[in-house]
């Protein structure tokens, strides 16, 4: 197998809201808030009109994108044997993603993420992890990891206790490890551990500009370039309208963003960028071509609603 993703198996529930809704519910626009109380989550959902429901999760979105580009890929993520869990599994199988998890009835339901889209196309997320947040080392099979050329992990896995053990087990047996930093609040919560991972254990790190600058406590992008050269690992940074950069030792490649896009929803932009980039990497593209493929995929996804084509 080329790439195995390990992440939170989440069903995305997409809703359009006005700016007022974000403020009234004490949310920070453009970020992801974890909700631990199922009743609180259901109350929030009850106020909303659902536009679309689709299988999601950051790394799962990337893996589906890679499959659509005809790569041999798989995914590990925990779901419950309930209605949403069944839909989730069907969604992956339809996309020719090999799913390495046998679902059963759990105490917690399948994880759900409310994606709130404001009129400026920005997305704000509220996630009830449910059973997705209970993934543990027993859900990770050593032989599956070893058969994969690259494993792709999401930073969100560090938001609960047991997933960290799953994360560590996967890294220990992997041939090559890629990781997405996931979200700026996620970086802020786990800064010391993430910094150590990026420096010592991860071969390929994906981050947006805000996440990487928060990680190294800087306000200047030149410091990010210096940091990338210093760690001497592959660092891929998306910069929105300013394009994207890859840093691999002293090799720094920058490309511009695509212009004149009709942006509808920024959900999945980073996920599909990672899919395009990794597609290039495993098919022996050079760094510029990898960045361009990532940009092409992210440009397409933001011109539609939702994080799946």
FITORDREN-424594 format. One record per residue: residue in three letters; x, y negated, z of N, C-alpha, C, CB in turn. Coordinates in steps of 0.001 Angstrom, whole numbers, plus 500000, padded with zeros to 6 digits. Glycine has a CB too. Layout:
<atoms>
ALAXYZXYZXYZXYZ/...
</atoms>
This chain:
<atoms>
UNK500841501199500000500000500000500000500877498750500000499049499995501225/UNK500452497763499241501255496536499147501151495699500432500803495698497934/UNK499913495342500813499739494466501981498593494986502853499462492995501536/UNK498833495032504165497817495399505143497555494190506032498260496638505990/UNK496318493725506059495941492604506917495418493112508251494885491725506230/UNK495760492408509320495218492726510644494695491429511236496305493391511584/UNK493402491407511555492839490150512036491464490326512639492772489153510919/UNK490838489226512960489495489238513518488471489497512413489194487908514237/UNK487684490554512592486611490870511639485387490054512042486283492421511615/UNK485140488998511295484120488012511668483137487827510510484777486650512051/UNK481849487766510835480858487424509816480670485911509837479494488172510062/UNK480893485266508702480731483811508598479269483447508358481611483246507463/UNK478770482520509165477412481992508981477575480516508614476507482183510293/UNK477266480183507370477562478844506844476321477946506929478059478936505375/UNK476499476764507536475400475812507728475869474401507381474873475865509189/UNK474998473612506784475302472200506527474766471368507685474687471722505167/UNK475592470435508178475180469575509288475601468131509004475794470071510628/UNK475044467197509782475507465812509648476562465528510721474311464807509766/UNK477196464372510604478274464008511549477763463991512993478866462623511187/UNK476509463597513131475858463496514427475873464813515197474439463030514248/UNK475644465900514457475578467228515076476924467573515715475183468306514027/UNK478013467226515019479362467496515528479587466748516836480435467092514487/UNK479213465469516857479418464650518052478536465109519216479136463184517735/UNK477250465362518906476284465753519943476688467038520661474904465929519327/UNK477355467922519932477746469210520518479208469254520971477502470315519517/UNK479797468045521108481175467909521621482193468758520863481214468285523087/UNK482079468750519533483008469516518702484046468581518098482251470281517587/UNK485212469091517784486250468299517120486275468699515656487657468509517787/UNK485967467727514797485828468036513376487104468631512784485445466785512610/UNK486926469667511962488051470274511259488812471315512059488987469219510841/UNK488313471640513266489002472643514096488072473828514383489491472008515431/UNK488624474827515078487833475995515463487719476045516983488469477305514915/UNK486477476144517477486244476264518921485802477689519230485173475230519411/UNK486432478288520246486000479618520694484875479470521702487183480414521312/UNK483798480237521488482687480264522441482657481660523057481307479908521745/UNK482757481731524382482842483033525056481482483519525556483814482951526225/UNK480512482611525624479182482953526141478236483218524972478626481813527049/UNK477737484455524888476856484828523768475569484000523763476509486325523840/UNK475049483677524948473796482896525034474030481482524494473275482834526514/UNK475149480874524893475498479524524395475604479532522861476848479035525025/UNK476235480578522343476417480701520894475059480806520191477293481935520560/UNK474180481639520732472854481830520112472023480544520161472093482970520819/UNK472183479779521252471461478500521363471919477519520286471670477881522762/UNK473231477484520046473778476608519007473246477026517631475332476646519023/UNK473258478320517384472791478850516097471306478568515879473048480359516020/UNK470526478584516955469065478396516835468700477003516317468392478626518192/UNK469632476038516429469358474662515969469666474479514485470176473660516787/UNK470156475530513822470713475370512480469944476108511395472126475833512472/UNK470044475558510181469493476239509013470656476940508310468748475230508044/UNK470540478248508131471633479036507543471596478950506021471545480512507995/UNK472734478565505443472851478470503980473268479813503371473872477376503593/UNK474189480497504086474801481692503514475448482514504627475848481314502428/UNK475392483838504510476081484723505449477030485599504648475068485591506277/UNK478304485662505080479287486433504301480363486990505237479938485545503189/UNK480877488185504912481984488757505703483170487804505636482389490188505179/UNK483790487557506790484898486592506805486007487007507742484397485224507199/UNK486629486003508347487852486209509126489009485757508253488021487719509580/UNK489918484995508816490981484346508043491797485313507187491903483616508974/UNK492429486297507826493283487231507083492442488130506181494121488089508054/UNK491235488497506632490350489312505783490044488576504484489032489654506528/UNK489829487261504553489590486471503334490791486543502392489290484998503695/UNK491991486457502968493214486549502152493319487922501492494470486280503018/UNK493009488959502260493114490328501745492121490564500612492877491344502871/UNK490912490049500753489919490176499667490419489437498426488526489612500111/UNK490985488247498616491544487498497484492636488286496775492101486157497957/UNK493491488949497555494557489776496976493985490962496207495502490276498075/UNK492920491552496735492272492669496044491674492212494719491181493292496930/UNK491059491013494734490472490466493502491532490184492439489701489182493811/UNK492771490022492894493892489856491963494522491213491617494958488913492569/UNK493765492279491908494104493683491572495322494235492308494349493798490095/UNK495526493801493545496583494377494372496004495459495287497283493276495207/UNK496838496424495656496423497521496529496583497076497987497259498819496243/UNK495456496817498659495499496212499999494537496912500963495158494715499918/UNK494772496682502271493901497230503299493713496233504429494466498542503839/UNK492817496583505349492514495669506464492164496472507716491342494711506091/UNK492623495968508869492225496497510174491573495369510956493449497093510955/UNK490349495590511409489636494609512228488486495312512909489129493407511375/UNK488174494917514128487202495653514949485788495100514775487605495596516430/UNK484859496011514475483437495648514371482623496612515239482944495688512871/UNK481376496244515470480443497103516199479554497825515181479577496271517216/UNK479043498983515559478095499695514696476725499044514869478042501235515041/UNK476583497842514301475311497113514335475050496563512936475335495956515407/UNK473988495783512782473600495320511438474700494495510773472317494492511517/UNK475267493549511527476323492704510953477597493516510687476637491521511897/UNK477879494477511573479046495336511384478929496166510109479225496256512590/UNK477730496691509864477503497469508636477686496597507398476090498088508640/UNK477156495372507476477299494434506347478771494111506101476506493128506617/UNK479501493950507207480914493605507107481684494703506378481511493371508503/UNK481471495937506817482184497069506217481828497218504736481855498372506974/UNK480537497090504426480092497185503023480767496117502171478554497043502925/UNK480878494902502737481486493782502014482933494067501618481428492521502863/UNK483692494682502539485091495009502236485188496120501191485830495429503515/UNK484345497138501353484400498274500420484032497855498998483461499393500888/UNK483061496946498903482674496430497577483841495727496894481485495461497703/UNK484718495145497700485869494404497161487108495293496999486201493222498074/UNK486928496606497123488042497562496962489166497362497975488612497449495567/UNK488776496946499176489744496841500272489612498110501111489504495537501150/UNK490741498788501357490696499983502190490563499539503647491972500876501978/UNK489533500050504320489241499587505673489661500649506680487739499251505830/UNK490666500322507507491229501293508442490645501115509844492754501161508488/UNK489335501248509951488717501182511277487405501956511240488478499700511721/UNK487231502836512209485978503609512303485102502956513360486253505125512656/UNK484012502350512926483180501598513871482359502529514763482248500649513115/UNK482046502023515959481147502742516866480351501707517650481943503701517834/UNK479374502157518401478567501251519213479449500660520310477332501988519824/UNK479523499342520394480367498666521386479487497865522354481405497729520686/UNK480076497466523478479333496620524427479020495265523807480135496431525734/UNK479979494755523014479808493436522388479435493599520919481100492589522523/UNK478658492657520363478280492745518949479438492355518025477071491848518671/UNK479251492579516743480229492153515725480430490640515826479754492552514281/UNK481661490200515683482002488775515802481346487911514740483492488599515726/UNK481038486688515124480363485743514226481021484370514315478856485639514570/UNK481140483709513163481690482348513132480697481410512455483059482316512392/UNK480277480389513182479455479339512573480387478391511844478594478575513645/UNK480170478214510549480965477255509777480059476069509465481548477904508452/UNK480357474966510102479526473755509991480160472811508976479366473045511382/UNK479450472588507880480004471741506814479345470369506863479799472395505414/UNK480169469339507065479682467954507096479677467384505669480571467069508042/UNK479008466244505448478908465687504087480247465411503393478133464418504139/UNK481335465261504172482655465024503559483350466331503166483550464236504523/UNK482622467461503242483114468809502876484054469415503901483820468753501549/UNK484327468701504987485172469269506043484387470363506763485643468162507052/UNK485115471382507269484423472425508013484911472477509442484613473778507345/UNK483947472640510359484221472766511781483652474121512200483594471566512619/UNK484445474891512935484013476264513215483787476510514701485037477248512689/UNK482751477303514981482470477768516338482423479286516269481117477163516911/UNK483323479937516977483461481383516847483128482107518143484866481733516411/UNK482217483084518018481969484042519089482636485339518632480403484235519384/UNK483774485668519235484577486785518742483892488136518870485874486826519470/UNK483015488280519877482361489573520066483391490682520162481382489858518924/UNK483105491794519523484014492941519615485298492738518806483305494201519140/UNK485305491775517872486527491494517092487677491151518021486290490335516089/UNK487376490451519109488401490023520059488884491123520974487885488904520883/UNK488329492340520812488719493464521664489665494441520960487483494203522131/UNK490139494075519766491061494963519056492270495252519957491516494325517696/UNK492732496507519968493846496857520850494822497795520147493327497507522140/UNK495885498153520850496951498945520217496471500309519719498089499144521196/UNK495397500853520336494867502146519881494192502047518518493878502691520899/UNK493853500824518112493221500612516796494256500512515674492364499339516821/UNK495527500495516046496622500345515070497356501674514921497615499219515508/UNK497317502254513728498022503523513501499411503261512928497213504438512547/UNK500402503848513578501793503664513176502014504020511698502706504514514060/UNK501450505141511252501696505603509870501108504628508846501093507012509658/UNK499957504001509192499335503023508279500231501799508126497932502597508797/UNK500804501349509248501709500193509227502940500510508382502131499796510668/UNK503535501675508624504776502041507942504600502211506433505323503318508530/UNK503370502548506007503108502747504573502912501428503824501877503625504387/UNK502797500332504568502536499029503956503834498269503731501586498203504831/UNK503968497657502553505183496867502286505243495637503191505233496434500802/UNK504071494975503350503985493773504196502729493886505061503954492453503325/UNK502839493537506349501616493357507130501380491858507287501714494070508533/UNK500101491468507309499741490053507391498844489859508612499023489566506078/UNK499342489080509582498668488885510869498142487467511005499618489201512025/UNK497094487296511816496608485927512051496869485489513491495102485830511739/UNK497204484220513636497489483650514952496316483756515901497889482211514814/UNK495094483761515365493899483865516201493912485097517097492667483888515333/UNK494656486139516717494696487371517519495274487130518911495518488440516801/UNK495984486009519067496596485737520370495630485102521357497791484840520198/UNK494368484946520986493420484276521874492769485195522910492352483633521055/UNK493090486484522882492566487418523885493730488310524322491356488279523313/UNK493562489023525454494658489823526000495057491030525170494293490282527343/UNK494120491959524941494438493218524259494988493043522843493212494072524201/UNK494454492102522047494978491961520681496480491698520614494258490849519983/UNK497047491080521651498489490821521630499273492135521580498907489996522868/UNK498755493158522272499411494473522264499317495085520866498765495425523322/UNK498159494884520213497986495376518843498952494652517910496520495181518365/UNK499060493347518109499941492479517331501395492959517460499807491000517801/UNK501835493171518699503219493604518957503500494978518356503495493634520467/UNK502542495900518508502720497246517959502887497179516445501520498151518328/UNK502055496370515804502121496230514342503481495685513908500993495303513836/UNK503969494653514598505276494065514261506399495097514421505559492831515155/UNK506326495864515505507391496832515799507563497888514714507111497513517112/UNK506466498253514038506539499320513034506525498796511592505386500279513230/UNK506445497481511426506286496938510074507596496905509290505710495542510149/UNK507475496981507972508631496813507089508950495332506919508370497468505713/UNK507893494529506767508030493071506649506743492460507207508287492617505139/UNK506876491353507944505708490763508610505462489333508163505888490803510119/UNK504219489067507759503773487702507458502729487309508504503183487593505994/UNK502643486005508772501676485526509766501168484155509364502309485474511179/UNK499890483909509635499354482564509488499153481974510882498016482571508678/UNK499539480709511064499384480069512374497921479757512700500203478786512424/UNK497048479840511696495588479830511863494931478481512113495244480702512965/UNK495380477707513111494609476539513535495473475723514489493257476958514215/UNK495360474414514433496226473579515275495973473798516768496023472109514933/UNK494699473974517152494396474231518564495002475568518993492860474228518807/UNK494993476534518080495579477852518336497086477701518586495312478822517138/UNK497735476881517774499167476596517945499406475936519306499691475678516796/UNK498574474951519642498736474241520919498592475182522117497711473108521026/UNK497680476155521993497462477101523098498648478038523309496208477923522839/UNK499346478380522212500373479427522294501735478948521772499923480658521506/UNK502021477679521968503188477061521317504504477811521563503334475639521798/UNK504797478123522807506079478767523128506199480130522457506236478919524646/UNK505111480937522560505140482280521967505216482211520442503898483081522394/UNK504444481281519850504444481151518384505821480727517871503377480129517934/UNK506443479804518592507768479328518179508763480488518190508259478183519110/UNK508680481309519221509553482467519315509273483468518184509383483144520678/UNK507992483688517896507624484606516806508187484130515474506096484742516707/UNK507980482849515176508429482288513893509951482381513770507972480814513752/UNK510644482116514863512114482132514831512693483547514805512663481388516036/UNK512054484463515560512692485759515806512054486958515098512691486019517256/UNK510723486945514924510064488193514528509315488159513198509121488582515579/UNK508910486973512744508093486886511532508981486586510329506998485798511682/UNK508766487313509237509562487091508021508984485965507161509638488382507198/UNK507639485851507131506957484855506297505892484168507150506317485516505017/UNK505996482853507306505018482097508103504242481145507205505720481311509242/UNK502899481186507305502031480244506610501472479251507625500881480986505861/UNK501518477965507278500981476931508169500554475736507334502030476507509242/UNK499606474957507865499387473656507224500263472624507928497871473239507273/UNK500284471432507385501199470402507894500977470110509375501036469119507094/UNK499702469986509764499381469685511169499845470776512116497889469480511333/UNK499659472034511708500029473168512558501539473239512780499534474475511940/UNK502301473110511695503760473252511822504363472063512575504413473380510425/UNK503786470854512384504305469684513103503992469772514593503717468391512520/UNK502829470344514898502485470566516308503421471612516920501003471018516448/UNK503721472655516154504570473744516655505943473232517081504729474828515585/UNK506502472311516292507863471851516614507872470441517238508728471861515345/UNK506663469973517624506536468683518331507169467514517578507169468787519702/UNK506711467315516341507248466190515573506132465458514836508312466676514574/UNK506429464234514438505486463484513606506101463211512229505088462151514296/UNK507324463736512017508022463479510745508197464775509961509402462822511000/UNK507799464743508680507870465963507884509320466380507597507117465770506574/UNK510240465421507603511662465768507387512142466763508450512550464486507418/UNK511573466633509677511959467557510752511499468982510451511372467092512094/UNK510368469088509758509854470410509373510818471073508389508432470291508745/UNK511299470273507420512265470792506434513532471272507152512623469695505372/UNK514022470465508083515235470831508848515001472109509647515650469678509803/UNK513835472197510279513489473382511075513461474622510178512113473191511781/UNK512824474507509004512735475627508066514112476123507639511932475221506840/UNK515006475184507356516373475561506952517104476266508093517170474311506506/UNK516852475771509298517531476294510485517091477725510823517267475379511676/UNK515754478005510746515283479352511125515644480379510052513752479347511355/UNK515857479891508805516318480761507724515368481937507451517696481291508054/UNK514074481657507568513025482620507207512162481928506158512163483082508476/UNK511229482646505575510365482052504557509216481308505244509816483144503586/UNK509175479995505027508162479141505647507356478472504538508815478071506592/UNK506037478678504548505158478151503492504197477154504119504373479303502768/UNK504220475914503638503413474851504252502491474216503221504320473776504885/UNK501195474186503551500239473475502699500048472072503265498868474240502612/UNK499930471070502349499877469668502791498666468937502217501159468938502386/UNK497586469674501899496390469043501359496681468330500052495811468068502363/UNK496336467051499991496526466261498758498001466058498404495854464901498907/UNK498894466335499377500336466159499117500987467411498545501052465764500399/UNK500173468464498316500710469662497676501143470734498660501868469293496814/UNK502191471473498305502665472579499142504180472712499017501969473909498744/UNK504776473292500052506237473416500126506609474818500585506840472354501086/UNK507639475389499980508221476617500550509666476313500928508143477831499530/UNK510047476802502113511417476631502601511978478021502862511470475732503903/UNK513070478323502208513702479635502374515207479396502503513369480607501160/UNK515677479248503739517063478834503947517238477429503386518062479832503277/UNK518224477237502527518461475915501942517645475649500677519922475761501629/UNK516872476657500242516041476462499045514695475853499450515824477816498290/UNK514456474620499023513196473930499323512497473631497991513445472599500152/UNK511298474180497823510528473978496587509230473265496937510238475340495863/UNK508951472169496241507700471421496471506885471382495190507994469975496967/UNK505561471532495323504694471336494155503552470394494524504136472698493638/UNK502984469765493524501875468832493747500555469589493858501799467793492606/UNK499583468934494475498227469498494543497536469294493193497395468833495699/UNK496561470159492901495736469961491699494832468759491911494891471233491375/UNK494633467980490853493854466732490959492429466904490394494582465585490211/UNK491592465893490680490227465799490133489370467032490387490294465554488656/UNK489393467504491629488572468662491991487242468196492575489317469571493000/UNK486176468939492299484875468635492909484753469460494177483684468933491922/UNK485243468903495273485329469663496527483952469764497195486344469002497492/UNK483558471018497491482278471255498159482465471711499600481471472290497393/UNK483538472449499869483705473081501178485159473530501319482723474294501353/UNK485830473043502360487255473377502537487487474732503215487932472293503352/UNK486384475426503562486520476744504193487321477682503299485132477351504496/UNK488306478320503883489055479336503137490188478807502278488129480082502276/UNK490414477492502279491476476926501431492831477553501765491546475391501604/UNK493164477595503060494441478177503472494489479683503257494706477865504926/UNK493351480344503486493287481809503328493567482214501880491899482343503766/UNK492951481490500952493115481846499534494452481361498985491972481258498703/UNK494980480281499576496343479883499210497304481022499553496761478563499945/UNK497163481573500771498034482678501194497880483879500263497716483092502646/UNK496647484160499838496400485278498917497157485070497606494885485431498639/UNK497061483869497043497730483574495778499243483638495909497317482206495274/UNK499743483068497006501192483066497227501715484499497373501548482234498486/UNK501042485294498217501495486672498461501378487530497199500680487307499602/UNK500359487260496393500232487946495100501491487697494260498956487458494335/UNK501914486440494232503124486099493488504348486794494056503338484600493492/UNK504442486797495382505615487369496049505765488868495761505521487139497559/UNK504661489614495872504767491073495673504842491458494197503577491776496317/UNK504588490477493324504708490732491881505925490025491275503434490279491159/UNK506874489702492168508187489172491758508147487830491026508861490168490881/UNK507191486957491388507197485588490875508321484835491595505794484880491089/UNK508803483733490984509742482885491725508949481992492687510614482017490744/UNK509661481239493536508983480455494574508000479430494006510008479746495427/UNK508393478755492952507486477756492359506217478416491829508193476990491220/UNK506369479569491184505202480282490641504294480797491762505659481459489753/UNK504903481230492867504115481674494027503273480518494580505047482235495137/UNK503906479351494731503190478171495230502067477760494276504166476997495430/UNK502351477837492989501332477458491996500138478404492023501940477438490591/UNK500406479702492212499306480673492282498482480429493537499847482127492266/UNK499147480109494645498436479777495874497560478551495693499420479548497009/UNK498116477529495045497369476285494803496183476527493877498292475211494200/UNK496377477349492871495276477682491944494116478339492689495778478620490819/UNK494441479290493576493394480005494321492683479081495313493998481206495068/UNK493457478249496028492821477354497003491983476289496303493883476685497894/UNK492435475828495128491673474824494365490324475377493916492477474356493140/UNK490304476644493557489045477270493123488071477417494284489317478646492496/UNK488582477884495431487675478214496538487022476966497132488434478968497631/UNK487712475825497122487127474622497733486093473948496834488224473627498070/UNK485929474476495632484894473935494746483616474780494788485421473856493308/UNK483523475642495804482294476408496021482045476483497533482397477854495384/UNK480872476996497922480543477162499349481032478536499804478993477008499603/UNK481745478579500927482195479858501482483620480193501085481276480968501039/UNK484178481219501770485607481531501612485858482783500756486242481721502981/UNK484847483217500018485018484383499142484492484052497751484285485632499720/UNK485200484537496712484728484328495338483586485294495042485887484520494314/
</atoms>
